[in-house]
Amino acid sequence: MAKGPKGFRGGGGGGMNQYMQQAQKLQREMEKAQQEIAEMTSEGTAGGEAVRVVINGEHRITELEISPAAVDPEDVEMLQDLIMVAVNAAQEQLEEKSAERMNKVTGGRGLPFGF
């Protein structure tokens, strides 16, 4: 009778059961972390807080404040630049927070295939 790969005899698999339990636990922790990330907010400012942007964990802008001092009809490009800087700063902060939270789940090892 032919056998499969060395050490594999099918059935039982206590080690496989433990592996599956660990995978399920990791999946639950990942789902919890993803929910926490979705609820996070991050703030970015530019021009000495002349422009302030708040985004949520889904990268959607939830608040945008522009100081009247930042509004110069003769220099619309400056205001556009300030908005871009503030949005990018908020996104970078969110990415850092997200990575930090996910590292708590994965122990900094990255994710196994399929997660």
N, CA, C and O atoms as a MOPAC input file, in Angstrom:
PM7 MOZYME 1SCF
protein

 N      0.85100 1    -1.17500 1     0.00000 1
 C      0.00000 1     0.00000 1     0.00000 1
 C      0.89700 1     1.23800 1     0.00000 1
 O      1.81800 1     1.34000 1     0.80900 1
 N      0.63200 1     2.16000 1    -0.88900 1
 C      1.45000 1     3.37100 1    -1.00700 1
 C      1.07600 1     4.36000 1     0.08000 1
 O     -0.09100 1     4.51000 1     0.44300 1
 N      2.08100 1     5.01800 1     0.58100 1
 C      1.87300 1     6.03900 1     1.59800 1
 C      2.11200 1     7.39600 1     0.97300 1
 O      2.82400 1     7.51100 1    -0.02500 1
 N      1.53000 1     8.40600 1     1.54600 1
 C      1.75300 1     9.77500 1     1.09300 1
 C      3.11900 1    10.24900 1     1.53500 1
 O      4.00100 1     9.43100 1     1.79600 1
 N      3.31200 1    11.55100 1     1.62500 1
 C      4.58700 1    12.10300 1     2.06200 1
 C      4.96700 1    11.56200 1     3.43600 1
 O      4.11000 1    11.23900 1     4.25900 1
 N      6.26900 1    11.47300 1     3.65700 1
 C      6.79300 1    10.92800 1     4.90500 1
 C      6.14100 1    11.60500 1     6.10600 1
 O      6.08800 1    12.83200 1     6.19200 1
 N      5.65700 1    10.80200 1     7.01100 1
 C      5.07500 1    11.32100 1     8.23700 1
 C      3.58200 1    11.60500 1     8.12100 1
 O      2.92700 1    11.83900 1     9.13600 1
 N      3.03800 1    11.59200 1     6.92800 1
 C      1.61300 1    11.87000 1     6.77500 1
 C      0.86300 1    10.55400 1     6.70400 1
 O      1.11300 1     9.73000 1     5.82400 1
 N     -0.03500 1    10.36500 1     7.61200 1
 C     -0.80700 1     9.12900 1     7.62300 1
 C     -2.30400 1     9.42800 1     7.62800 1
 O     -3.12600 1     8.52400 1     7.77200 1
 N     -2.65200 1    10.72700 1     7.46700 1
 C     -4.07000 1    11.08200 1     7.44200 1
 C     -4.69500 1    10.94400 1     8.80700 1
 O     -4.02100 1    10.57900 1     9.77000 1
 N     -5.96800 1    11.23000 1     8.89800 1
 C     -6.69300 1    11.06400 1    10.15300 1
 C     -6.17700 1    11.95400 1    11.26000 1
 O     -5.64300 1    13.03000 1    10.99200 1
 N     -6.32800 1    11.52100 1    12.49900 1
 C     -5.88500 1    12.16600 1    13.74000 1
 C     -5.44400 1    13.60300 1    13.61400 1
 O     -6.25800 1    14.52200 1    13.70900 1
 N     -4.18900 1    13.79800 1    13.40400 1
 C     -3.65700 1    15.12800 1    13.16200 1
 C     -3.83700 1    16.09400 1    14.30500 1
 O     -4.32700 1    17.20400 1    14.09600 1
 N     -3.45300 1    15.70700 1    15.51500 1
 C     -3.55700 1    16.62500 1    16.64900 1
 C     -2.84600 1    17.93000 1    16.37900 1
 O     -3.31800 1    18.99800 1    16.77000 1
 N     -1.69300 1    17.84400 1    15.69900 1
 C     -0.95000 1    19.05200 1    15.35100 1
 C     -1.73200 1    19.92000 1    14.38100 1
 O     -1.70300 1    21.14600 1    14.47900 1
 N     -2.42900 1    19.29400 1    13.45100 1
 C     -3.23900 1    20.02500 1    12.47600 1
 C     -4.38900 1    20.73600 1    13.18600 1
 O     -4.72100 1    21.87300 1    12.84700 1
 N     -4.99200 1    20.07600 1    14.16200 1
 C     -6.08600 1    20.68500 1    14.91900 1
 C     -5.59500 1    21.91800 1    15.66400 1
 O     -6.27300 1    22.94500 1    15.69200 1
 N     -4.42700 1    21.81500 1    16.25900 1
 C     -3.85200 1    22.95100 1    16.98000 1
 C     -3.54200 1    24.09200 1    16.00300 1
 O     -3.78700 1    25.26000 1    16.30400 1
 N     -3.00800 1    23.74500 1    14.84200 1
 C     -2.71600 1    24.74900 1    13.81300 1
 C     -3.99000 1    25.47300 1    13.38800 1
 O     -3.99900 1    26.69600 1    13.25000 1
 N     -5.05800 1    24.71800 1    13.18300 1
 C     -6.33500 1    25.31500 1    12.76900 1
 C     -6.88200 1    26.24000 1    13.86000 1
 O     -7.41300 1    27.30700 1    13.55500 1
 N     -6.75600 1    25.84000 1    15.11900 1
 C     -7.21000 1    26.68800 1    16.21600 1
 C     -6.42600 1    27.99000 1    16.25700 1
 O     -6.99100 1    29.06200 1    16.46800 1
 N     -5.11000 1    27.88300 1    16.05100 1
 C     -4.27900 1    29.09600 1    16.03500 1
 C     -4.65500 1    29.99200 1    14.86500 1
 O     -4.70500 1    31.21400 1    15.01100 1
 N     -4.92300 1    29.39300 1    13.69700 1
 C     -5.31800 1    30.17000 1    12.51800 1
 C     -6.65500 1    30.86600 1    12.76200 1
 O     -6.82900 1    32.02100 1    12.37400 1
 N     -7.58400 1    30.18800 1    13.39000 1
 C     -8.88500 1    30.79000 1    13.68900 1
 C     -8.73700 1    31.92700 1    14.69400 1
 O     -9.39200 1    32.96200 1    14.56900 1
 N     -7.88100 1    31.73300 1    15.68500 1
 C     -7.63700 1    32.78600 1    16.66900 1
 C     -7.01600 1    34.00600 1    15.98200 1
 O     -7.42200 1    35.13900 1    16.24000 1
 N     -6.04300 1    33.77500 1    15.11700 1
 C     -5.40900 1    34.87200 1    14.39000 1
 C     -6.43400 1    35.59100 1    13.52700 1
 O     -6.42500 1    36.81900 1    13.44900 1
 N     -7.31200 1    34.84300 1    12.88300 1
 C     -8.33700 1    35.46100 1    12.04700 1
 C     -9.26600 1    36.33200 1    12.88200 1
 O     -9.61400 1    37.43500 1    12.46000 1
 N     -9.67200 1    35.86300 1    14.05400 1
 C    -10.52800 1    36.67300 1    14.93500 1
 C     -9.80500 1    37.94500 1    15.37400 1
 O    -10.39800 1    39.02300 1    15.39600 1
 N     -8.52300 1    37.81700 1    15.72300 1
 C     -7.74100 1    38.98300 1    16.13400 1
 C     -7.57100 1    39.96900 1    14.97700 1
 O     -7.60600 1    41.18200 1    15.18100 1
 N     -7.38900 1    39.44700 1    13.76900 1
 C     -7.26000 1    40.30800 1    12.59500 1
 C     -8.56400 1    41.06600 1    12.34300 1
 O     -8.54200 1    42.26100 1    12.05000 1
 N     -9.67900 1    40.38300 1    12.45500 1
 C    -10.97100 1    41.03000 1    12.25100 1
 C    -11.18800 1    42.12600 1    13.28300 1
 O    -11.68100 1    43.20500 1    12.95600 1
 N    -10.82200 1    41.85100 1    14.52400 1
 C    -10.95500 1    42.85400 1    15.57600 1
 C    -10.06200 1    44.05700 1    15.27600 1
 O    -10.49200 1    45.20100 1    15.41600 1
 N     -8.81700 1    43.79800 1    14.86300 1
 C     -7.88300 1    44.88200 1    14.54200 1
 C     -8.40200 1    45.70300 1    13.36600 1
 O     -8.30500 1    46.93000 1    13.38000 1
 N     -8.94900 1    45.04300 1    12.35100 1
 C     -9.48100 1    45.75900 1    11.19800 1
 C    -10.65600 1    46.65000 1    11.60000 1
 O    -10.79700 1    47.76100 1    11.09000 1
 N    -11.49100 1    46.16700 1    12.50700 1
 C    -12.61000 1    46.97900 1    12.99200 1
 C    -12.08500 1    48.19000 1    13.75900 1
 O    -12.58600 1    49.30200 1    13.59500 1
 N    -11.08100 1    47.96700 1    14.59200 1
 C    -10.49300 1    49.07800 1    15.34500 1
 C     -9.86900 1    50.10300 1    14.40600 1
 O     -9.99200 1    51.30700 1    14.63200 1
 N     -9.21000 1    49.64300 1    13.37100 1
 C     -8.61100 1    50.55600 1    12.39600 1
 C     -9.69500 1    51.35500 1    11.68800 1
 O     -9.53400 1    52.55700 1    11.47800 1
 N    -10.79700 1    50.70800 1    11.31600 1
 C    -11.89600 1    51.40700 1    10.64400 1
 C    -12.46900 1    52.52200 1    11.52300 1
 O    -12.98600 1    53.51300 1    11.00900 1
 N    -12.37800 1    52.36100 1    12.84300 1
 C    -12.91000 1    53.35600 1    13.77000 1
 C    -11.89900 1    54.44000 1    14.13200 1
 O    -12.24700 1    55.41500 1    14.79800 1
 N    -10.64500 1    54.27600 1    13.69400 1
 C     -9.61000 1    55.27100 1    13.99900 1
 C     -9.85800 1    56.56500 1    13.23500 1
 O    -10.53100 1    56.58700 1    12.20500 1
 N     -9.29200 1    57.63900 1    13.77300 1
 C     -9.23900 1    58.89700 1    13.03500 1
 C     -7.80900 1    59.40700 1    13.09900 1
 O     -7.06400 1    59.12200 1    14.03700 1
 N     -7.44800 1    60.16800 1    12.07600 1
 C     -6.12300 1    60.77900 1    12.02700 1
 C     -6.27900 1    62.20700 1    11.54600 1
 O     -7.17400 1    62.53000 1    10.76500 1
 N     -5.38500 1    63.05300 1    12.03100 1
 C     -5.45200 1    64.47100 1    11.70900 1
 C     -4.15500 1    64.91200 1    11.03700 1
 O     -3.06100 1    64.48400 1    11.40500 1
 N     -4.31100 1    65.76700 1    10.05600 1
 C     -3.15300 1    66.36400 1     9.39800 1
 C     -3.36600 1    67.86400 1     9.30900 1
 O     -4.48300 1    68.33500 1     9.09600 1
 N     -2.29500 1    68.59900 1     9.47300 1
 C     -2.37700 1    70.05300 1     9.37100 1
 C     -1.28800 1    70.55900 1     8.44100 1
 O     -0.31700 1    69.86000 1     8.14800 1
 N     -1.47300 1    71.78800 1     7.98600 1
 C     -0.47600 1    72.42000 1     7.13300 1
 C     -0.57500 1    73.92700 1     7.32000 1
 O     -1.61400 1    74.46100 1     7.70800 1
 N      0.53700 1    74.59600 1     7.03300 1
 C      0.55000 1    76.05800 1     7.10400 1
 C      0.30600 1    76.56600 1     8.50400 1
 O     -0.45300 1    77.51500 1     8.69800 1
 N      0.95000 1    75.93600 1     9.49800 1
 C      0.74100 1    76.37700 1    10.87600 1
 C     -0.70400 1    76.21500 1    11.30900 1
 O     -1.25400 1    77.05900 1    12.01700 1
 N     -1.31300 1    75.11500 1    10.87300 1
 C     -2.71300 1    74.78100 1    11.16200 1
 C     -3.70400 1    75.68300 1    10.44400 1
 O     -4.85900 1    75.79600 1    10.85300 1
 N     -3.25100 1    76.32800 1     9.36900 1
 C     -4.17900 1    77.09900 1     8.53300 1
 C     -5.17300 1    76.16000 1     7.85600 1
 O     -6.30400 1    76.54300 1     7.55900 1
 N     -4.73500 1    74.92400 1     7.61800 1
 C     -5.60800 1    73.89200 1     7.06600 1
 C     -5.49900 1    72.68100 1     7.98000 1
 O     -4.40300 1    72.24100 1     8.32700 1
 N     -6.65500 1    72.15000 1     8.36300 1
 C     -6.72200 1    70.96900 1     9.24000 1
 C     -7.67100 1    69.96500 1     8.60800 1
 O     -8.78800 1    70.30200 1     8.21500 1
 N     -7.20200 1    68.71600 1     8.51600 1
 C     -7.99600 1    67.64400 1     7.92100 1
 C     -8.03900 1    66.47600 1     8.89900 1
 O     -7.02900 1    66.12100 1     9.50600 1
 N     -9.22700 1    65.88300 1     9.04400 1
 C     -9.38900 1    64.66000 1     9.83700 1
 C     -9.95100 1    63.60500 1     8.89100 1
 O    -10.92200 1    63.84300 1     8.17200 1
 N     -9.30800 1    62.41400 1     8.90900 1
 C     -9.81100 1    61.30400 1     8.11500 1
 C    -10.12600 1    60.13900 1     9.03500 1
 O     -9.59300 1    60.03200 1    10.13900 1
 N    -11.01100 1    59.26200 1     8.55000 1
 C    -11.32400 1    58.07100 1     9.33500 1
 C    -10.49500 1    56.89600 1     8.83800 1
 O     -9.69300 1    57.04300 1     7.91600 1
 N    -10.68300 1    55.74700 1     9.43900 1
 C     -9.90600 1    54.56500 1     9.11100 1
 C    -10.12600 1    54.05000 1     7.70900 1
 O     -9.38900 1    53.18000 1     7.24500 1
 N    -11.11800 1    54.56800 1     7.03100 1
 C    -11.38200 1    54.18600 1     5.64500 1
 C    -10.85200 1    55.24400 1     4.67500 1
 O    -11.19800 1    55.25200 1     3.49300 1
 N    -10.01000 1    56.13100 1     5.19700 1
 C     -9.36500 1    57.19600 1     4.41200 1
 C    -10.36200 1    58.21400 1     3.85300 1
 O    -10.10100 1    58.84300 1     2.82800 1
 N    -11.46800 1    58.36800 1     4.50500 1
 C    -12.46800 1    59.35800 1     4.08800 1
 C    -12.31200 1    60.60700 1     4.95100 1
 O    -12.13700 1    60.51500 1     6.16600 1
 N    -12.37500 1    61.75800 1     4.32000 1
 C    -12.28100 1    63.01800 1     5.05600 1
 C    -13.57200 1    63.21000 1     5.83900 1
 O    -14.66300 1    63.19200 1     5.26900 1
 N    -13.43900 1    63.39300 1     7.14800 1
 C    -14.61000 1    63.61400 1     7.99600 1
 C    -14.68900 1    65.05500 1     8.48300 1
 O    -15.75600 1    65.52800 1     8.87500 1
 N    -13.55300 1    65.75000 1     8.45800 1
 C    -13.52400 1    67.16500 1     8.84700 1
 C    -12.50800 1    67.88800 1     7.97200 1
 O    -11.45800 1    67.34500 1     7.62900 1
 N    -12.84300 1    69.11600 1     7.62200 1
 C    -11.91800 1    69.96900 1     6.88800 1
 C    -12.12300 1    71.39000 1     7.38300 1
 O    -13.20700 1    71.95800 1     7.24800 1
 N    -11.07700 1    71.95200 1     7.95500 1
 C    -11.13400 1    73.33100 1     8.43500 1
 C    -10.08600 1    74.14500 1     7.68900 1
 O     -8.93000 1    73.73900 1     7.56900 1
 N    -10.51300 1    75.30000 1     7.19100 1
 C     -9.60300 1    76.21500 1     6.49900 1
 C     -9.71400 1    77.57000 1     7.17000 1
 O    -10.79100 1    78.16400 1     7.23100 1
 N     -8.59900 1    78.04500 1     7.66500 1
 C     -8.56300 1    79.35800 1     8.29700 1
 C     -8.80800 1    80.42900 1     7.23400 1
 O     -8.26900 1    80.33800 1     6.13100 1
 N     -9.60800 1    81.43300 1     7.55200 1
 C     -9.82400 1    82.52200 1     6.58900 1
 C     -8.50200 1    83.16000 1     6.13000 1
 O     -8.41100 1    83.65800 1     5.00700 1
 N     -7.49900 1    83.14500 1     6.98300 1
 C     -6.20700 1    83.72600 1     6.61900 1
 C     -5.53300 1    82.94600 1     5.48600 1
 O     -4.67000 1    83.48200 1     4.79200 1
 N     -5.92800 1    81.67500 1     5.29900 1
 C     -5.33300 1    80.84800 1     4.25400 1
 C     -5.98300 1    81.07700 1     2.89400 1
 O     -5.49000 1    80.59800 1     1.87300 1
 N     -7.08900 1    81.81000 1     2.88700 1
 C     -7.82400 1    82.02700 1     1.64800 1
 C     -7.39400 1    83.34700 1     1.02100 1
 O     -7.76900 1    84.42700 1     1.47800 1
 N     -6.60500 1    83.23100 1    -0.02700 1
 C     -6.13600 1    84.39600 1    -0.77300 1
 C     -6.55000 1    84.19200 1    -2.22200 1
 O     -5.97800 1    83.34700 1    -2.91000 1
 N     -7.54000 1    84.95500 1    -2.70100 1
 C     -8.00200 1    84.77800 1    -4.07600 1
 C     -6.87900 1    84.93700 1    -5.10600 1
 O     -6.98900 1    84.44200 1    -6.22800 1
 N     -5.82000 1    85.61700 1    -4.73100 1
 C     -4.70200 1    85.82500 1    -5.64100 1
 C     -3.73200 1    84.63500 1    -5.64000 1
 O     -2.85200 1    84.54800 1    -6.49600 1
 N     -3.89900 1    83.71600 1    -4.67100 1
 C     -2.96900 1    82.59200 1    -4.56300 1
 C     -3.71400 1    81.30200 1    -4.20200 1
 O     -3.48700 1    80.70900 1    -3.14700 1
 N     -4.60300 1    80.88900 1    -5.09800 1
 C     -5.38600 1    79.67600 1    -4.89200 1
 C     -4.47200 1    78.44400 1    -4.83900 1
 O     -4.76700 1    77.48700 1    -4.12400 1
 N     -3.38600 1    78.46500 1    -5.57900 1
 C     -2.46400 1    77.32700 1    -5.59200 1
 C     -1.89000 1    77.04800 1    -4.21200 1
 O     -1.68700 1    75.88800 1    -3.85500 1
 N     -1.62500 1    78.08400 1    -3.43300 1
 C     -1.10200 1    77.88100 1    -2.09000 1
 C     -2.12600 1    77.12600 1    -1.23800 1
 O     -1.76200 1    76.20600 1    -0.50500 1
 N     -3.37300 1    77.50000 1    -1.32600 1
 C     -4.41600 1    76.81500 1    -0.56700 1
 C     -4.53700 1    75.35900 1    -1.01400 1
 O     -4.68800 1    74.46200 1    -0.18400 1
 N     -4.47100 1    75.13100 1    -2.30200 1
 C     -4.52900 1    73.76400 1    -2.80500 1
 C     -3.36700 1    72.93600 1    -2.25100 1
 O     -3.54900 1    71.78900 1    -1.84100 1
 N     -2.18600 1    73.52500 1    -2.24500 1
 C     -1.01300 1    72.82900 1    -1.71000 1
 C     -1.17700 1    72.52800 1    -0.22600 1
 O     -0.83200 1    71.44000 1     0.23300 1
 N     -1.70400 1    73.49300 1     0.52300 1
 C     -1.90800 1    73.27900 1     1.95900 1
 C     -2.88400 1    72.13700 1     2.20500 1
 O     -2.67400 1    71.31900 1     3.10000 1
 N     -3.93500 1    72.08000 1     1.42400 1
 C     -4.91900 1    71.00200 1     1.58200 1
 C     -4.28000 1    69.65100 1     1.27900 1
 O     -4.48700 1    68.68300 1     2.01000 1
 N     -3.50300 1    69.58800 1     0.19900 1
 C     -2.83800 1    68.32000 1    -0.14100 1
 C     -1.86800 1    67.89100 1     0.95200 1
 O     -1.81400 1    66.71300 1     1.30500 1
 N     -1.11100 1    68.82500 1     1.48300 1
 C     -0.15300 1    68.49500 1     2.54500 1
 C     -0.89400 1    67.97300 1     3.77100 1
 O     -0.47400 1    66.98400 1     4.37300 1
 N     -1.97800 1    68.62100 1     4.14300 1
 C     -2.73200 1    68.20000 1     5.32300 1
 C     -3.35200 1    66.82000 1     5.12800 1
 O     -3.31000 1    65.98800 1     6.03400 1
 N     -3.92400 1    66.57400 1     3.95600 1
 C     -4.53300 1    65.26500 1     3.68200 1
 C     -3.46200 1    64.18000 1     3.68900 1
 O     -3.65300 1    63.11900 1     4.28300 1
 N     -2.34200 1    64.44300 1     3.03200 1
 C     -1.25900 1    63.44800 1     3.00100 1
 C     -0.71100 1    63.17100 1     4.39500 1
 O     -0.38900 1    62.02700 1     4.71500 1
 N     -0.60200 1    64.20100 1     5.22700 1
 C     -0.11800 1    64.01100 1     6.59900 1
 C     -1.09100 1    63.14100 1     7.39500 1
 O     -0.66800 1    62.27500 1     8.16100 1
 N     -2.38900 1    63.37000 1     7.21500 1
 C     -3.38400 1    62.56000 1     7.91400 1
 C     -3.32500 1    61.11000 1     7.44800 1
 O     -3.44700 1    60.19200 1     8.25900 1
 N     -3.14000 1    60.89800 1     6.14900 1
 C     -3.05800 1    59.53900 1     5.62900 1
 C     -1.80800 1    58.82500 1     6.13000 1
 O     -1.86900 1    57.64800 1     6.48400 1
 N     -0.69400 1    59.51300 1     6.16300 1
 C      0.53500 1    58.90900 1     6.68200 1
 C      0.37800 1    58.51900 1     8.14900 1
 O      0.81700 1    57.44900 1     8.57000 1
 N     -0.25900 1    59.40800 1     8.92500 1
 C     -0.48000 1    59.11000 1    10.33600 1
 C     -1.38400 1    57.88500 1    10.48200 1
 O     -1.13900 1    57.03000 1    11.33200 1
 N     -2.42300 1    57.80000 1     9.65900 1
 C     -3.32400 1    56.64800 1     9.71200 1
 C     -2.58900 1    55.36400 1     9.35100 1
 O     -2.79300 1    54.33500 1     9.99300 1
 N     -1.73800 1    55.41100 1     8.33500 1
 C     -0.96800 1    54.23200 1     7.94300 1
 C     -0.06700 1    53.77400 1     9.09100 1
 O      0.05600 1    52.57600 1     9.34600 1
 N      0.55600 1    54.71500 1     9.77600 1
 C      1.41300 1    54.36100 1    10.91100 1
 C      0.60400 1    53.72000 1    12.02800 1
 O      1.01800 1    52.71400 1    12.60400 1
 N     -0.55400 1    54.30800 1    12.33500 1
 C     -1.41600 1    53.74500 1    13.38100 1
 C     -1.89100 1    52.35100 1    12.99600 1
 O     -1.91100 1    51.44300 1    13.82700 1
 N     -2.27400 1    52.18300 1    11.72700 1
 C     -2.76800 1    50.89300 1    11.25000 1
 C     -1.67500 1    49.83800 1    11.33200 1
 O     -1.91100 1    48.72700 1    11.80700 1
 N     -0.48300 1    50.18600 1    10.87000 1
 C      0.63100 1    49.23800 1    10.90400 1
 C      0.97000 1    48.85700 1    12.33500 1
 O      1.24500 1    47.69300 1    12.62700 1
 N      0.94900 1    49.83800 1    13.22100 1
 C      1.24100 1    49.56000 1    14.62700 1
 C      0.22000 1    48.59000 1    15.20800 1
 O      0.57800 1    47.66800 1    15.94100 1
 N     -1.05000 1    48.80000 1    14.87900 1
 C     -2.10900 1    47.93100 1    15.40400 1
 C     -1.98500 1    46.52200 1    14.83400 1
 O     -2.13700 1    45.54400 1    15.56600 1
 N     -1.71200 1    46.41000 1    13.54400 1
 C     -1.59100 1    45.09800 1    12.92400 1
 C     -0.35200 1    44.36600 1    13.43200 1
 O     -0.36800 1    43.14200 1    13.56200 1
 N      0.71200 1    45.09800 1    13.71800 1
 C      1.91600 1    44.46900 1    14.25000 1
 C      1.65700 1    43.83600 1    15.61600 1
 O      2.30500 1    42.85700 1    15.98600 1
 N      0.71000 1    44.40000 1    16.36000 1
 C      0.36300 1    43.79600 1    17.64200 1
 C     -0.25900 1    42.42000 1    17.43500 1
 O     -0.08000 1    41.52100 1    18.25700 1
 N     -0.98500 1    42.26100 1    16.33900 1
 C     -1.62900 1    40.97900 1    16.04800 1
 C     -0.61800 1    39.98700 1    15.50400 1
 O     -0.59800 1    38.82500 1    15.90800 1
 N      0.22500 1    40.45000 1    14.58300 1
 C      1.13300 1    39.53300 1    13.88200 1
 C      2.49000 1    39.40800 1    14.55300 1
 O      3.30200 1    38.57200 1    14.15400 1
 N      2.74600 1    40.21700 1    15.55300 1
 C      4.05900 1    40.19300 1    16.18300 1
 C      5.14600 1    40.71400 1    15.25300 1
 O      6.32200 1    40.39200 1    15.42100 1
 N      4.74700 1    41.52300 1    14.26500 1
 C      5.70400 1    42.09600 1    13.32800 1
 C      6.20500 1    41.12700 1    12.28000 1
 O      7.16400 1    41.42300 1    11.56800 1
 N      5.56400 1    39.96600 1    12.17800 1
 C      6.04300 1    38.93200 1    11.24600 1
 C      5.35900 1    38.99200 1     9.89400 1
 O      5.66600 1    38.17300 1     9.02800 1
 N      4.45600 1    39.91500 1     9.67700 1
 C      3.70600 1    39.89800 1     8.42000 1
 C      2.56900 1    38.90300 1     8.52200 1
 O      2.38100 1    38.26900 1     9.56100 1
 N      1.82300 1    38.76900 1     7.46600 1
 C      0.65300 1    37.91000 1     7.49100 1
 C      0.86600 1    36.66000 1     6.66900 1
 O      1.48700 1    36.71400 1     5.60700 1
 N      0.35500 1    35.51900 1     7.14900 1
 C      0.41800 1    34.30900 1     6.33000 1
 C     -0.49800 1    34.45100 1     5.12300 1
 O     -1.43700 1    35.24600 1     5.13900 1
 N     -0.22800 1    33.69200 1     4.09300 1
 C     -1.04400 1    33.73400 1     2.88800 1
 C     -2.50800 1    33.48500 1     3.22700 1
 O     -2.82900 1    32.59400 1     4.01300 1
 N     -3.38400 1    34.27100 1     2.63600 1
 C     -4.82000 1    34.06600 1     2.84800 1
 C     -5.41800 1    34.95100 1     3.92300 1
 O     -6.62600 1    34.89000 1     4.15200 1
 N     -4.61600 1    35.77600 1     4.59700 1
 C     -5.17000 1    36.64400 1     5.62700 1
 C     -5.13400 1    38.07000 1     5.15000 1
 O     -5.55700 1    38.97300 1     5.87100 1

